[in-house]
């Protein structure tokens, strides 16, 4: 609408071009993230503690896959939960609603000699 009022048809074409360019950038980012995650083992990360520190409530699923560099091991649909495990046996379980992180929990294995 603003493009039409200020520049006429060239303004409308410029605005449409900008919207299409933005959509292509978003699509390209999603494809890159999924390609990278698709080449990694499902549910494995370098450090569950570092993932726990970087998680934020409201984070989008695409951002989560971007920082983990792998797809999570899906635990359930209701609620939608995913788990990432590190080589030491620690794991982070993340609950997602409507494509956004709502809560998460870090679980670490008991140290040798520790009783629970």
Secondary structure by P-SEA (a helix, b strand, c coil): ccccccccaaaaaaaaaaaaaaaaaaaaaaaaaaaaaaaccccccccaaaaaaaccccccaaaaaaaacccccccccccbbbbbbccccbbbbbbbcccccccbbbbbcccccccc
